[in-house]
C-alpha cells in the first residue's frame, strides 16, 4: 500500500548507492500474498538487465525495473539479472494458496458529544480496489466495492465488531446505506483492540479475512503555530522515534532538521515546532533524547528537560521537583498493558528520568517523584561507600509495574567497569538485585530492551554486538552470526547498530545505521542477515503500526517523511528456506484468548496448551510464572501418538485455597494473598520459522474494580423523579435523637423505590455484575441496614429457626462491640462469625431476630404494622470467603396501606366533646319535657265541647 507512494522518492535517492530490489502487494501488511495477488517488483540501480522468475509465473514486462507478476502457490525464486560481475541476491517468496481474497475496509466517524464512534464498513478486493482504498484515505466505497459488498450481503454476509480485551460484540444497524454497514461502539481507552469478523460466506470461492485493528479515543496531534521554529537532533544524527505504548499509531520522530508527529502511522503528519526566544539556535538543534507522554512531547536538550504540549513549551526543573540540569536519559514504557492490578493508591508511572546519581518517575499531570539515589543503592547492594556507582541506563520491563536500572560499578575506573542490574517494583516499592554482572570497557554504553515475556528477559547492545539474557537471566551470551563471531558491524560494511525492533510475537530486528538488518527471535541465540531493503543513503527508523506489524519510516532531505510497510514474515521465510531451517513442531495451540485474567476468592483459572510434533523429537510444554507465590499450580498432561506425530496437551489450573473466616487480621491476610502474576506458556524448543514463540498473560488476584452487586428488581430510571423530602420520626431512629430527621431523597444514588404493602414481607435477591454484564445470583450471607438510622423494622426468622447453636451476631451487639467505628464499618466480613457451632460465640436468647440474609434462608424484612415509611437500605456481603471487594449496594422501599392511628389527645378531646354534647342534649331535653309536663298539669288535655243554641 504505502510502497507505491514512497517508491519514487526512494528511486530518486538511490543514485550512487548500492543496488537492491524490493516487492510489494496491494494487501495491507501483506495480509494476502497468494496466487491471486499481484506482486509488484522494483529494482534500484543502474545495472539492471531483466528479471529471473520461474516459468510458472506470469510477468508483465520482464525487462522493466518496475513490473508486476503473478505466481502459483509455492516457493518462488526471484532475482534480477544485472550486467557486470556482481550478482544480485535472490529471494524465495512463499506464495500462499489461500481462498481468502477480500478484506474489510473501515472508516471511523467520532461523535464526541455522546462518546460514541460509528464504524462504516464495506468489503473491497485489493486487486480491483480504488487507489484511495489502497492508500486508506477513502471516504466511501468505490463502485467495485459497492457491487462486491451488496453481492456478499445478498449471500448472507454481515460484519460484527469483536473486542479482543473485553470480548464484547457489536452488531451493525438494521439496514445498509450505500453499500456500507454502520456499527456504533462506545469510545474507550480500555478496549481498544478490535476485530471485524464476518460469516463464512464465499463469492467465487473467495472468503473475507478477519481484520484486526486498533481503535481508541481520538488523539489529536499538537498544532503547528505560525512563527514557531524547528526543533531537531544534531546535524548528521540518526532518527529517534517514540510512540504511545498502547496507541501504536501515535508516533513522534526526531530528525536532524525537523520533528514530526502522527496519529495514523504517518499516513498524515504534521511538524512539531517550538516558540521563538525560548531556546537558542544551537539548543533547538541539540535534542539528545525524546519521549512521548499524555502530558506532551518531552525533549532532552543539554541535560535539561522540556515539554511541548498543546498550549506551551516549558522548561522543567525545580518547579516540578526535577533537577535543573544533569539529566542524562529519559524513557517510557514499551509494552501495552491496558489492565493490571496495583494495590498502591498512587498509579503507576508513565516515564522515568535519571541523572548519574538519581532516578525520578513521572506521573500524569507533570508530577515527578525521586525514588532512589546511588548512595541508597550502595547500601542495597552492600557496596563500599568509597567505590564509584553511577546509573548507566534505565528501562521499563515487560512487567506492568517494574523498572530496571543498569548500574556502573568500578573502583579505579580507568580501564573497565562492571554493570549490575536491579529491578524496582512500583507497587511493593521493593528493589531486587538480579544475578547479573557484565564486564565492559570503561567507555562502553549499553542500551537494554526488555522482551515481551513473563520472566525478566532482555537484550543489550553496544555499537557492534547484541547480548542476550533469557529464561530469567539463566541463559546468557553474545548473539552469534554465521561469521565474525557476532560482530554485526563487520557484516554490515563497518556500520554500527542504530536501533532494535521488538514485537509481541517474539520477532527482533536489528537495524544498522546503513539500513542493513539482522533478524532473530526471543530465546534464539544466533541472528541472520536479512535481504537488503533500503539503500544506505536514506535515513530510516523502525516502528510498529496499529496492527502490531513492523514498518519503516523514511525522512528525506527535503523535510518530508514517508512510511513503508516491511514484509518481515516473508523476508524471514526467504532466509529460512535458504538455510533450510524448520520449526521443530507442527502446531502449538492454546485457549488463552486474553492477556488479563482476574481471580477472586474461591475462583480458579484453567488453561490448556497443545503441541504437535514429529515422533522422536521429544518436545514438551513449559509453564513459567513470575510474581508473588500466592497461587497453587496444578498441571495435567495428556499424551497421544498416531501416524508418526505426537500430541501433548497440558492443562494448568491456578487456584487459591485460603480461609479468611475468623482470622486475627482479615485485611492483612487479604493483602498478603493478593497481587499480580505474569504467566507464559511456551514450547521447550522453537526456531525463527515458528509463528509465535510464547503466550504471555497476567493473572491478577484481588478486587476487580469493575465488579459490583445490585438488588434484583431495582433500577434508577423507570420512575418519575421529583424533588422529594420526607420526615423520619425521632422515635423510629436508632439513637433516639431529640428531633425528627428531615431527609431529601437522592434519586441518583438511591434509585427508584419499591412500593410495598405494609403486610408484605421482602427478601432481597443480590446479583453480581462486572463490565461484561450479569455474572451470577449471590448465594452467600449478607446484611442490610437503613442508612439514615431507622430501626423500626425486623426480620421474620429467629436465631433458633435459622439453626443457631449460640447467639448470632446482630447490629446491636456489633455496634456495642465497636462503638469507635461508624455504623457501616461495625459489622462486615472482617469480623463475621457464624452461630452454627458450640465452639464459636456464646449462649444467649435464640428467640431474637436473625439479621443475616442469604438467597436460600427465607429470611425477610418485616415492616411495622402501625405506620408506613420510606426506608433506604444499604446491603453488604458478609461472607469473608466471597470476594476481595467490599461489595455493597443501595435500595429503597416505601411501605403503604397502614391506616394511621389517631392521637390520644385528639381521642380524649373527641370523647369529651361527645360526652358534653350528650349531656347537653340530655339536659335540654329534660327541660323541654318538663315545660311540656307542667303545661299539661295545669291545662286539661281535652277541652269540653260547647253546646250550640237552637233558634
VENPE-V976486 format. One record per residue. N is the residue number from 1. PSI is psi in whole degrees, -180 to 180 (* if undefined). Layout:
n=N psi=PSI
n=N psi=PSI
This chain:
n=1 psi=-63
n=2 psi=-22
n=3 psi=-38
n=4 psi=-39
n=5 psi=-28
n=6 psi=-8
n=7 psi=-42
n=8 psi=-41
n=9 psi=-43
n=10 psi=-37
n=11 psi=-45
n=12 psi=-26
n=13 psi=5
n=14 psi=-7
n=15 psi=131
n=16 psi=-7
n=17 psi=170
n=18 psi=148
n=19 psi=150
n=20 psi=170
n=21 psi=155
n=22 psi=174
n=23 psi=164
n=24 psi=170
n=25 psi=169
n=26 psi=-14
n=27 psi=134
n=28 psi=135
n=29 psi=26
n=30 psi=36
n=31 psi=-37
n=32 psi=116
n=33 psi=78
n=34 psi=-175
n=35 psi=-16
n=36 psi=-13
n=37 psi=145
n=38 psi=120
n=39 psi=120
n=40 psi=123
n=41 psi=144
n=42 psi=138
n=43 psi=134
n=44 psi=118
n=45 psi=177
n=46 psi=-3
n=47 psi=17
n=48 psi=140
n=49 psi=-61
n=50 psi=172
n=51 psi=141
n=52 psi=112
n=53 psi=157
n=54 psi=152
n=55 psi=-19
n=56 psi=-12
n=57 psi=147
n=58 psi=132
n=59 psi=144
n=60 psi=-59
n=61 psi=107
n=62 psi=-27
n=63 psi=9
n=64 psi=135
n=65 psi=-25
n=66 psi=119
n=67 psi=-180
n=68 psi=150
n=69 psi=160
n=70 psi=143
n=71 psi=152
n=72 psi=170
n=73 psi=148
n=74 psi=-176
n=75 psi=120
n=76 psi=124
n=77 psi=119
n=78 psi=137
n=79 psi=155
n=80 psi=144
n=81 psi=127
n=82 psi=160
n=83 psi=150
n=84 psi=175
n=85 psi=-25
n=86 psi=147
n=87 psi=138
n=88 psi=150
n=89 psi=147
n=90 psi=151
n=91 psi=148
n=92 psi=92
n=93 psi=129
n=94 psi=107
n=95 psi=125
n=96 psi=161
n=97 psi=27
n=98 psi=151
n=99 psi=11
n=100 psi=116
n=101 psi=-28
n=102 psi=160
n=103 psi=158
n=104 psi=139
n=105 psi=138
n=106 psi=151
n=107 psi=138
n=108 psi=132
n=109 psi=121
n=110 psi=134
n=111 psi=95
n=112 psi=-29
n=113 psi=-31
n=114 psi=15
n=115 psi=48
n=116 psi=160
n=117 psi=132
n=118 psi=121
n=119 psi=115
n=120 psi=124
n=121 psi=139
n=122 psi=175
n=123 psi=138
n=124 psi=155
n=125 psi=114
n=126 psi=-26
n=127 psi=-12
n=128 psi=36
n=129 psi=162
n=130 psi=148
n=131 psi=-35
n=132 psi=-30
n=133 psi=-36
n=134 psi=-32
n=135 psi=-2
n=136 psi=44
n=137 psi=24
n=138 psi=139
n=139 psi=-18
n=140 psi=159
n=141 psi=151
n=142 psi=171
n=143 psi=-43
n=144 psi=-40
n=145 psi=-36
n=146 psi=-45
n=147 psi=-45
n=148 psi=-43
n=149 psi=-46
n=150 psi=-36
n=151 psi=-45
n=152 psi=-34
n=153 psi=-36
n=154 psi=-32
n=155 psi=-3
n=156 psi=13
n=157 psi=131
n=158 psi=127
n=159 psi=157
n=160 psi=159
n=161 psi=120
n=162 psi=127
n=163 psi=129
n=164 psi=-41
n=165 psi=-47
n=166 psi=-8
n=167 psi=46
n=168 psi=156
n=169 psi=133
n=170 psi=135
n=171 psi=157
n=172 psi=163
n=173 psi=167
n=174 psi=-42
n=175 psi=151
n=176 psi=152
n=177 psi=112
n=178 psi=44
n=179 psi=23
n=180 psi=153
n=181 psi=149
n=182 psi=126
n=183 psi=127
n=184 psi=131
n=185 psi=151
n=186 psi=146
n=187 psi=130
n=188 psi=145
n=189 psi=-6
n=190 psi=0
n=191 psi=54
n=192 psi=-21
n=193 psi=113
n=194 psi=160
n=195 psi=134
n=196 psi=121
n=197 psi=151
n=198 psi=-180
n=199 psi=160
n=200 psi=76
n=201 psi=132
n=202 psi=145
n=203 psi=117
n=204 psi=44
n=205 psi=24
n=206 psi=138
n=207 psi=172
n=208 psi=132
n=209 psi=137
n=210 psi=146
n=211 psi=115
n=212 psi=133
n=213 psi=167
n=214 psi=125
n=215 psi=119
n=216 psi=-171
n=217 psi=147
n=218 psi=127
n=219 psi=128
n=220 psi=143
n=221 psi=156
n=222 psi=126
n=223 psi=149
n=224 psi=120
n=225 psi=131
n=226 psi=138
n=227 psi=-7
n=228 psi=164
n=229 psi=154
n=230 psi=150
n=231 psi=135
n=232 psi=174
n=233 psi=170
n=234 psi=151
n=235 psi=131
n=236 psi=-4
n=237 psi=163
n=238 psi=167
n=239 psi=147
n=240 psi=139
n=241 psi=147
n=242 psi=151
n=243 psi=160
n=244 psi=137
n=245 psi=-31
n=246 psi=-4
n=247 psi=83
n=248 psi=-21
n=249 psi=-11
n=250 psi=107
n=251 psi=146
n=252 psi=132
n=253 psi=130
n=254 psi=121
n=255 psi=-177
n=256 psi=9
n=257 psi=-23
n=258 psi=170
n=259 psi=133
n=260 psi=151
n=261 psi=154
n=262 psi=156
n=263 psi=11
n=264 psi=41
n=265 psi=37
n=266 psi=23
n=267 psi=-35
n=268 psi=155
n=269 psi=161
n=270 psi=167
n=271 psi=149
n=272 psi=119
n=273 psi=166
n=274 psi=156
n=275 psi=153
n=276 psi=167
n=277 psi=12
n=278 psi=-43
n=279 psi=150
n=280 psi=169
n=281 psi=-40
n=282 psi=-40
n=283 psi=-39
n=284 psi=-25
n=285 psi=33
n=286 psi=31
n=287 psi=120
n=288 psi=-19
n=289 psi=157
n=290 psi=147
n=291 psi=147
n=292 psi=130
n=293 psi=171
n=294 psi=-24
n=295 psi=-9
n=296 psi=-160
n=297 psi=122
n=298 psi=133
n=299 psi=134
n=300 psi=116
n=301 psi=115
n=302 psi=42
n=303 psi=5
n=304 psi=141
n=305 psi=132
n=306 psi=154
n=307 psi=134
n=308 psi=115
n=309 psi=-172
n=310 psi=-30
n=311 psi=-22
n=312 psi=166
n=313 psi=116
n=314 psi=141
n=315 psi=134
n=316 psi=141
n=317 psi=-130
n=318 psi=-24
n=319 psi=-20
n=320 psi=25
n=321 psi=34
n=322 psi=158
n=323 psi=151
n=324 psi=-10
n=325 psi=178
n=326 psi=7
n=327 psi=131
n=328 psi=-9
n=329 psi=153
n=330 psi=151
n=331 psi=163
n=332 psi=176
n=333 psi=144
n=334 psi=-24
n=335 psi=140
n=336 psi=123
n=337 psi=100
n=338 psi=-40
n=339 psi=145
n=340 psi=165
n=341 psi=122
n=342 psi=120
n=343 psi=-27
n=344 psi=149
n=345 psi=-42
n=346 psi=133
n=347 psi=170
n=348 psi=160
n=349 psi=163
n=350 psi=-15
n=351 psi=161
n=352 psi=141
n=353 psi=141
n=354 psi=150
n=355 psi=-168
n=356 psi=-24
n=357 psi=0
n=358 psi=151
n=359 psi=132
n=360 psi=147
n=361 psi=137
n=362 psi=133
n=363 psi=164
n=364 psi=139
n=365 psi=19
n=366 psi=45
n=367 psi=125
n=368 psi=143
n=369 psi=131
n=370 psi=130
n=371 psi=-23
n=372 psi=155
n=373 psi=164
n=374 psi=-27
n=375 psi=-43
n=376 psi=-34
n=377 psi=-34
n=378 psi=-41
n=379 psi=-39
n=380 psi=-41
n=381 psi=1
n=382 psi=49
n=383 psi=144
n=384 psi=137
n=385 psi=-18
n=386 psi=-17
n=387 psi=169
n=388 psi=126
n=389 psi=119
n=390 psi=163
n=391 psi=122
n=392 psi=-51
n=393 psi=162
n=394 psi=141
n=395 psi=140
n=396 psi=142
n=397 psi=-178
n=398 psi=-16
n=399 psi=135
n=400 psi=-10
n=401 psi=14
n=402 psi=155
n=403 psi=139
n=404 psi=141
n=405 psi=128
n=406 psi=130
n=407 psi=136
n=408 psi=130
n=409 psi=129
n=410 psi=162
n=411 psi=-61
n=412 psi=-29
n=413 psi=46
n=414 psi=-38
n=415 psi=-50
n=416 psi=171
n=417 psi=161
n=418 psi=145
n=419 psi=122
n=420 psi=165
n=421 psi=129
n=422 psi=148
n=423 psi=134
n=424 psi=131
n=425 psi=120
n=426 psi=-23
n=427 psi=-53
n=428 psi=-15
n=429 psi=35
n=430 psi=146
n=431 psi=136
n=432 psi=118
n=433 psi=123
n=434 psi=157
n=435 psi=75
n=436 psi=129
n=437 psi=127
n=438 psi=126
n=439 psi=124
n=440 psi=168
n=441 psi=156
n=442 psi=-27
n=443 psi=9
n=444 psi=143
n=445 psi=123
n=446 psi=141
n=447 psi=122
n=448 psi=154
n=449 psi=110
n=450 psi=137
n=451 psi=162
n=452 psi=92
n=453 psi=154
n=454 psi=-38
n=455 psi=157
n=456 psi=103
n=457 psi=134
n=458 psi=168
n=459 psi=152
n=460 psi=150
n=461 psi=148
n=462 psi=-147
n=463 psi=-23
n=464 psi=-25
n=465 psi=160
n=466 psi=130
n=467 psi=135
n=468 psi=148
n=469 psi=100
n=470 psi=168
n=471 psi=59
n=472 psi=41
n=473 psi=20
n=474 psi=-21
n=475 psi=114
n=476 psi=162
n=477 psi=-175
n=478 psi=132
n=479 psi=125
n=480 psi=158
n=481 psi=162
n=482 psi=-33
n=483 psi=170
n=484 psi=14
n=485 psi=40
n=486 psi=3
n=487 psi=101
n=488 psi=-27
n=489 psi=-40
n=490 psi=-24
n=491 psi=1
n=492 psi=45
n=493 psi=41
n=494 psi=22
n=495 psi=165
n=496 psi=164
n=497 psi=128
n=498 psi=-50
n=499 psi=159
n=500 psi=126
n=501 psi=133
n=502 psi=150
n=503 psi=-177
n=504 psi=-7
n=505 psi=5
n=506 psi=2
n=507 psi=142
n=508 psi=124
n=509 psi=124
n=510 psi=118
n=511 psi=126
n=512 psi=167
n=513 psi=-27
n=514 psi=17
n=515 psi=7
n=516 psi=140
n=517 psi=146
n=518 psi=154
n=519 psi=138
n=520 psi=-179
n=521 psi=165
n=522 psi=138
n=523 psi=8
n=524 psi=139
n=525 psi=7
n=526 psi=154
n=527 psi=155
n=528 psi=152
n=529 psi=128
n=530 psi=162
n=531 psi=147
n=532 psi=130
n=533 psi=-35
n=534 psi=137
n=535 psi=162
n=536 psi=-12
n=537 psi=-11
n=538 psi=134
n=539 psi=127
n=540 psi=165
n=541 psi=149
n=542 psi=149
n=543 psi=173
n=544 psi=130
n=545 psi=-176
n=546 psi=-14
n=547 psi=8
n=548 psi=14
n=549 psi=150
n=550 psi=143
n=551 psi=163
n=552 psi=141
n=553 psi=123
n=554 psi=136
n=555 psi=126
n=556 psi=162
n=557 psi=-19
n=558 psi=8
n=559 psi=22
n=560 psi=162
n=561 psi=140
n=562 psi=141
n=563 psi=158
n=564 psi=128
n=565 psi=146
n=566 psi=122
n=567 psi=73
n=568 psi=-43
n=569 psi=-45
n=570 psi=-40
n=571 psi=-40
n=572 psi=-38
n=573 psi=-35
n=574 psi=-46
n=575 psi=-42
n=576 psi=-37
n=577 psi=-39
n=578 psi=-40
n=579 psi=-1
n=580 psi=40
n=581 psi=144
n=582 psi=149
n=583 psi=134
n=584 psi=-16
n=585 psi=160
n=586 psi=-42
n=587 psi=148
n=588 psi=111
n=589 psi=159
n=590 psi=172
n=591 psi=30
n=592 psi=101
n=593 psi=-3
n=594 psi=165
n=595 psi=5
n=596 psi=126
n=597 psi=137
n=598 psi=132
n=599 psi=124
n=600 psi=-180
n=601 psi=136
n=602 psi=-2
n=603 psi=158
n=604 psi=163
n=605 psi=126
n=606 psi=127
n=607 psi=156
n=608 psi=154
n=609 psi=146
n=610 psi=135
n=611 psi=135
n=612 psi=128
n=613 psi=161
n=614 psi=151
n=615 psi=146
n=616 psi=12
n=617 psi=-37
n=618 psi=43
n=619 psi=163
n=620 psi=173
n=621 psi=135
n=622 psi=131
n=623 psi=123
n=624 psi=145
n=625 psi=152
n=626 psi=122
n=627 psi=-170
n=628 psi=148
n=629 psi=77
n=630 psi=-2
n=631 psi=144
n=632 psi=141
n=633 psi=122
n=634 psi=134
n=635 psi=141
n=636 psi=128
n=637 psi=132
n=638 psi=133
n=639 psi=134
n=640 psi=152
n=641 psi=133
n=642 psi=138
n=643 psi=35
n=644 psi=8
n=645 psi=142
n=646 psi=143
n=647 psi=121
n=648 psi=129
n=649 psi=123
n=650 psi=131
n=651 psi=125
n=652 psi=130
n=653 psi=125
n=654 psi=131
n=655 psi=167
n=656 psi=126
n=657 psi=83
n=658 psi=132
n=659 psi=117
n=660 psi=4
n=661 psi=135
n=662 psi=41
n=663 psi=164
n=664 psi=-44
n=665 psi=94
n=666 psi=-48
n=667 psi=-35
n=668 psi=-42
n=669 psi=-38
n=670 psi=-45
n=671 psi=-37
n=672 psi=-25
n=673 psi=18
n=674 psi=155
n=675 psi=-172
n=676 psi=128
n=677 psi=143
n=678 psi=130
n=679 psi=141
n=680 psi=143
n=681 psi=127
n=682 psi=158
n=683 psi=158
n=684 psi=-24
n=685 psi=147
n=686 psi=172
n=687 psi=179
n=688 psi=-24
n=689 psi=-8
n=690 psi=141
n=691 psi=-39
n=692 psi=138
n=693 psi=-44
n=694 psi=160
n=695 psi=127
n=696 psi=135
n=697 psi=161
n=698 psi=147
n=699 psi=109
n=700 psi=124
n=701 psi=112
n=702 psi=-158
n=703 psi=123
n=704 psi=114
n=705 psi=-17
n=706 psi=1
n=707 psi=138
n=708 psi=165
n=709 psi=158
n=710 psi=154
n=711 psi=128
n=712 psi=137
n=713 psi=-1
n=714 psi=146
n=715 psi=178
n=716 psi=10
n=717 psi=-33
n=718 psi=54
n=719 psi=159
n=720 psi=113
n=721 psi=134
n=722 psi=165
n=723 psi=120
n=724 psi=124
n=725 psi=136
n=726 psi=162
n=727 psi=132
n=728 psi=122
n=729 psi=141
n=730 psi=-28
n=731 psi=-12
n=732 psi=-2
n=733 psi=150
n=734 psi=-43
n=735 psi=4
n=736 psi=64
n=737 psi=175
n=738 psi=-15
n=739 psi=156
n=740 psi=154
n=741 psi=128
n=742 psi=124
n=743 psi=130
n=744 psi=124
n=745 psi=124
n=746 psi=98
n=747 psi=-38
n=748 psi=-38
n=749 psi=-42
n=750 psi=-26
n=751 psi=-168
n=752 psi=129
n=753 psi=150
n=754 psi=125
n=755 psi=125
n=756 psi=143
n=757 psi=142
n=758 psi=-19
n=759 psi=-5
n=760 psi=121
n=761 psi=161
n=762 psi=130
n=763 psi=109
n=764 psi=136
n=765 psi=116
n=766 psi=144
n=767 psi=139
n=768 psi=136
n=769 psi=157
n=770 psi=-167
n=771 psi=-11
n=772 psi=-1
n=773 psi=-154
n=774 psi=138
n=775 psi=-56
n=776 psi=163
n=777 psi=134
n=778 psi=124
n=779 psi=0
n=780 psi=175
n=781 psi=145
n=782 psi=166
n=783 psi=158
n=784 psi=152
n=785 psi=151
n=786 psi=123
n=787 psi=-20
n=788 psi=3
n=789 psi=9
n=790 psi=143
n=791 psi=20
n=792 psi=49
n=793 psi=166
n=794 psi=-169
n=795 psi=150
n=796 psi=-25
n=797 psi=143
n=798 psi=168
n=799 psi=-40
n=800 psi=-43
n=801 psi=-30
n=802 psi=-7
n=803 psi=15
n=804 psi=141
n=805 psi=-26
n=806 psi=170
n=807 psi=131
n=808 psi=161
n=809 psi=143
n=810 psi=168
n=811 psi=-37
n=812 psi=-45
n=813 psi=-36
n=814 psi=-36
n=815 psi=-32
n=816 psi=-39
n=817 psi=-30
n=818 psi=59
n=819 psi=-24
n=820 psi=-7
n=821 psi=151
n=822 psi=163
n=823 psi=-45
n=824 psi=-18
n=825 psi=-4
n=826 psi=-26
n=827 psi=129
n=828 psi=-172
n=829 psi=-22
n=830 psi=-23
n=831 psi=18
n=832 psi=136
n=833 psi=131
n=834 psi=170
n=835 psi=18
n=836 psi=23
n=837 psi=140
n=838 psi=-21
n=839 psi=-11
n=840 psi=130
n=841 psi=-164
n=842 psi=158
n=843 psi=157
n=844 psi=-165
n=845 psi=110
n=846 psi=5
n=847 psi=3
n=848 psi=156
n=849 psi=141
n=850 psi=115
n=851 psi=12
n=852 psi=134
n=853 psi=147
n=854 psi=-178
n=855 psi=-30
n=856 psi=-1
n=857 psi=2
n=858 psi=29
n=859 psi=126
n=860 psi=155
n=861 psi=134
n=862 psi=135
n=863 psi=156
n=864 psi=150
n=865 psi=-10
n=866 psi=-3
n=867 psi=156
n=868 psi=170
n=869 psi=173
n=870 psi=125
n=871 psi=128
n=872 psi=110
n=873 psi=146
n=874 psi=138
n=875 psi=142
n=876 psi=138
n=877 psi=129
n=878 psi=-24
n=879 psi=120
n=880 psi=-12
n=881 psi=19
n=882 psi=-48
n=883 psi=150
n=884 psi=-17
n=885 psi=149
n=886 psi=90
n=887 psi=118
n=888 psi=162
n=889 psi=162
n=890 psi=139
n=891 psi=156
n=892 psi=144
n=893 psi=133
n=894 psi=123
n=895 psi=152
n=896 psi=171
n=897 psi=-12
n=898 psi=130
n=899 psi=119
n=900 psi=135
n=901 psi=138
n=902 psi=165
n=903 psi=149
n=904 psi=-42
n=905 psi=-38
n=906 psi=-41
n=907 psi=-44
n=908 psi=-41
n=909 psi=-44
n=910 psi=-41
n=911 psi=-41
n=912 psi=-44
n=913 psi=-41
n=914 psi=-41
n=915 psi=-44
n=916 psi=-42
n=917 psi=-41
n=918 psi=-48
n=919 psi=-33
n=920 psi=-45
n=921 psi=-39
n=922 psi=-45
n=923 psi=-44
n=924 psi=-41
n=925 psi=-31
n=926 psi=-50
n=927 psi=-35
n=928 psi=-48
n=929 psi=-31
n=930 psi=-40
n=931 psi=-43
n=932 psi=-40
n=933 psi=-45
n=934 psi=-39
n=935 psi=-40
n=936 psi=-11
n=937 psi=-45
n=938 psi=-7
n=939 psi=133
n=940 psi=151
n=941 psi=-33
n=942 psi=123
n=943 psi=139
n=944 psi=148
n=945 psi=137
n=946 psi=139
n=947 psi=138
n=948 psi=136
n=949 psi=146
n=950 psi=129
n=951 psi=*
